[in-house]
């Protein structure tokens, strides 16, 4: 009897192995739940097509990658795949739950560089208010329109139109944007790696035209041009008629590779962003300069456990004509968002800046589904949460031939680092709340820093 049982087990293992090695013809791909999104937009994100021949293991991997691709479009809250096989055929079902696609919401926010800066400054005059209208997934092909009217500390008026999937191959994109910023108090210098504010009338007008071509599922190439106009009137009584006008033409080219399993809090995959541009000063009063930005992300789950390692590294470089100074606001715009955890309040201005953020995370709470009140629209009735605990260590280094920055800012030409622990809370609609307890060796201080990431409420 025992021998029969062993033979049965061996026979079952052989059948299982043969099933995994067997090739299947994908006979049908059915899609459910796409009330607005067109079927071809979903099919474009899949790693397989009807009539493809594929084995079991490859199909399993392709389904996982296809699910990640669909979630990265930000069109759906949830995506699920199931399939069945019959003889040598496979029938695949794709089930999606669409998001809410049109938004009208008020703005009431701090106008500081980040939340930590606002808490430290305690300047309640730096408040922005206004409203935004956003239309997503227009015509069901993931087009996007946004109008923003914001008053207060940093006035912002903008129109954005992003067209994609508008031709047969669904690989071309076009982004058109125009915006104006108006301020009466703005950052005029960096001293001791901190912002120095001036009371002056400042206006910045930008217009952008960006073309993108999607090479394949993970690779994107783009180029475009930007026109930037700066106007500054000094309100100092000693120099009442001192005005600055600077105009820049900025051609850019960029490359993006992204196969992360999640845009909000990835635990697997890579991201590569390369952005190169030339800032040509049309007035020839200030220096033109070349500006490059490289970002690399690595995320890896450790042997299917709840632990994951994360590395986010960035490098910024710009080079101007040495006989002239570039307009300060262009330098600030190029590097204002470059900091590490614990240094949110400080600026690192230089010709070369490199940083690395390293994290080990532990998934404390796996995905939990929360059924919300029934009176809510279907797109909001089902939320999810994930909670991560983190240990991290970051470093940043800035240098350059601009000795004005190096002389007045002690953090330049020094390796600055921090380490600490934190927690991240992820939920639907790409929202992420992060709270970090950070030790900063340069200041011998421990601080609590809060960051809130969302695509709907942006600082600038």
PETAMO-V748552 format. One record per residue. N is the residue number from 1. RES is the residue in one letter. SS is DSSP state (hx for helix, st for strand, lp for the rest). Layout:
N_RES_SS / N_RES_SS
This chain:
1_X_lp / 2_X_hx / 3_X_hx / 4_X_hx / 5_X_hx / 6_X_hx / 7_X_hx / 8_X_hx / 9_X_hx / 10_X_hx / 11_X_hx / 12_X_hx / 13_X_hx / 14_X_hx / 15_X_hx / 16_X_hx / 17_X_hx / 18_X_hx / 19_X_hx / 20_X_hx / 21_X_hx / 22_X_lp / 23_X_st / 24_X_st / 25_X_st / 26_X_st / 27_X_st / 28_X_st / 29_X_st / 30_X_st / 31_X_st / 32_X_st / 33_X_lp / 34_X_lp / 35_X_lp / 36_X_lp / 37_X_lp / 38_X_lp / 39_X_hx / 40_X_hx / 41_X_hx / 42_X_hx / 43_X_hx / 44_X_lp / 45_X_lp / 46_X_lp / 47_X_lp / 48_X_lp / 49_X_lp / 50_X_lp / 51_X_lp / 52_X_lp / 53_X_st / 54_X_st / 55_X_st / 56_X_hx / 57_X_hx / 58_X_hx / 59_X_hx / 60_X_hx / 61_X_hx / 62_X_hx / 63_X_hx / 64_X_hx / 65_X_hx / 66_X_hx / 67_X_hx / 68_X_hx / 69_X_hx / 70_X_hx / 71_X_hx / 72_X_hx / 73_X_lp / 74_X_lp / 75_X_lp / 76_X_st / 77_X_st / 78_X_st / 79_X_st / 80_X_st / 81_X_st / 82_X_st / 83_X_st / 84_X_st / 85_X_st / 86_X_st / 87_X_lp / 88_X_lp / 89_X_st / 90_X_st / 91_X_st / 92_X_st / 93_X_st / 94_X_st / 95_X_st / 96_X_st / 97_X_st / 98_X_st / 99_X_lp / 100_X_lp / 101_X_lp / 102_X_st / 103_X_st / 104_X_st / 105_X_st / 106_X_st / 107_X_st / 108_X_st / 109_X_st / 110_X_st / 111_X_lp / 112_X_lp / 113_X_lp / 114_X_lp / 115_X_hx / 116_X_hx / 117_X_hx / 118_X_hx / 119_X_hx / 120_X_hx / 121_X_hx / 122_X_lp / 123_X_lp / 124_X_lp / 125_X_lp / 126_X_lp / 127_X_st / 128_X_st / 129_X_st / 130_X_st / 131_X_st / 132_X_st / 133_X_st / 134_X_st / 135_X_st / 136_X_st / 137_X_st / 138_X_st / 139_X_lp / 140_X_lp / 141_X_lp / 142_X_lp / 143_X_st / 144_X_st / 145_X_st / 146_X_st / 147_X_st / 148_X_st / 149_X_st / 150_X_st / 151_X_st / 152_X_st / 153_X_lp / 154_X_st / 155_X_st / 156_X_st / 157_X_st / 158_X_st / 159_X_st / 160_X_st / 161_X_st / 162_X_st / 163_X_st / 164_X_st / 165_X_lp / 166_X_lp / 167_X_lp / 168_X_lp / 169_X_lp / 170_X_lp / 171_X_lp / 172_X_st / 173_X_st / 174_X_st / 175_X_st / 176_X_st / 177_X_st / 178_X_st / 179_X_st / 180_X_st / 181_X_st / 182_X_st / 183_X_st / 184_X_st / 185_X_st / 186_X_st / 187_X_st / 188_X_st / 189_X_st / 190_X_st / 191_X_st / 192_X_lp / 193_X_lp / 194_X_st / 195_X_st / 196_X_st / 197_X_st / 198_X_st / 199_X_st / 200_X_st / 201_X_st / 202_X_st / 203_X_st / 204_X_st / 205_X_st / 206_X_st / 207_X_st / 208_X_st / 209_X_st / 210_X_st / 211_X_st / 212_X_st / 213_X_st / 214_X_st / 215_X_lp / 216_X_lp / 217_X_lp / 218_X_lp / 219_X_st / 220_X_st / 221_X_st / 222_X_st / 223_X_st / 224_X_st / 225_X_st / 226_X_st / 227_X_st / 228_X_st / 229_X_st / 230_X_st / 231_X_st / 232_X_st / 233_X_st / 234_X_st / 235_X_lp / 236_X_lp / 237_X_hx / 238_X_hx / 239_X_hx / 240_X_lp / 241_X_lp / 242_X_lp / 243_X_st / 244_X_st / 245_X_st / 246_X_st / 247_X_st / 248_X_st / 249_X_st / 250_X_st / 251_X_st / 252_X_st / 253_X_st / 254_X_st / 255_X_st / 256_X_st / 257_X_st / 258_X_st / 259_X_lp / 260_X_lp / 261_X_lp / 262_X_lp / 263_X_lp / 264_X_lp / 265_X_lp / 266_X_lp / 267_X_lp / 268_X_lp / 269_X_st / 270_X_st / 271_X_st / 272_X_st / 273_X_st / 274_X_st / 275_X_st / 276_X_st / 277_X_st / 278_X_st / 279_X_st / 280_X_st / 281_X_st / 282_X_lp / 283_X_lp / 284_X_lp / 285_X_lp / 286_X_lp / 287_X_lp / 288_X_lp / 289_X_st / 290_X_st / 291_X_st / 292_X_st / 293_X_st / 294_X_st / 295_X_st / 296_X_st / 297_X_st / 298_X_st / 299_X_st / 300_X_st / 301_X_st / 302_X_lp / 303_X_lp / 304_X_lp / 305_X_lp / 306_X_lp / 307_X_st / 308_X_st / 309_X_st / 310_X_st / 311_X_st / 312_X_st / 313_X_st / 314_X_st / 315_X_st / 316_X_st / 317_X_st / 318_X_st / 319_X_st / 320_X_st / 321_X_lp / 322_X_lp / 323_X_lp / 324_X_lp / 325_X_lp / 326_X_lp / 327_X_lp / 328_X_hx / 329_X_hx / 330_X_hx / 331_X_hx / 332_X_hx / 333_X_hx / 334_X_hx / 335_X_hx / 336_X_lp / 337_X_lp / 338_X_lp / 339_X_lp / 340_X_lp / 341_X_lp / 342_X_lp / 343_X_lp / 344_X_lp / 345_X_lp / 346_X_lp / 347_X_lp / 348_X_lp / 349_X_lp / 350_X_lp / 351_X_lp / 352_X_st / 353_X_st / 354_X_st / 355_X_st / 356_X_st / 357_X_st / 358_X_st / 359_X_st / 360_X_st / 361_X_st / 362_X_st / 363_X_st / 364_X_st / 365_X_st / 366_X_st / 367_X_st / 368_X_st / 369_X_st / 370_X_st / 371_X_st / 372_X_lp / 373_X_lp / 374_X_lp / 375_X_lp / 376_X_lp / 377_X_lp / 378_X_hx / 379_X_hx / 380_X_hx / 381_X_lp / 382_X_st / 383_X_st / 384_X_st / 385_X_st / 386_X_st / 387_X_st / 388_X_st / 389_X_st / 390_X_st / 391_X_st / 392_X_st / 393_X_st / 394_X_st / 395_X_st / 396_X_st / 397_X_st / 398_X_st / 399_X_st / 400_X_lp / 401_X_lp / 402_X_lp / 403_X_hx / 404_X_hx / 405_X_hx / 406_X_hx / 407_X_hx / 408_X_hx / 409_X_lp / 410_X_lp / 411_X_lp / 412_X_lp / 413_X_lp / 414_X_lp / 415_X_lp / 416_X_st / 417_X_st / 418_X_st / 419_X_st / 420_X_st / 421_X_st / 422_X_st / 423_X_st / 424_X_st / 425_X_st / 426_X_st / 427_X_st / 428_X_lp / 429_X_lp / 430_X_lp / 431_X_st / 432_X_st / 433_X_st / 434_X_st / 435_X_st / 436_X_st / 437_X_st / 438_X_st / 439_X_st / 440_X_st / 441_X_lp / 442_X_lp / 443_X_lp / 444_X_lp / 445_X_st / 446_X_st / 447_X_st / 448_X_st / 449_X_st / 450_X_st / 451_X_st / 452_X_st / 453_X_st / 454_X_lp / 455_X_lp / 456_X_lp / 457_X_lp / 458_X_lp / 459_X_lp / 460_X_lp
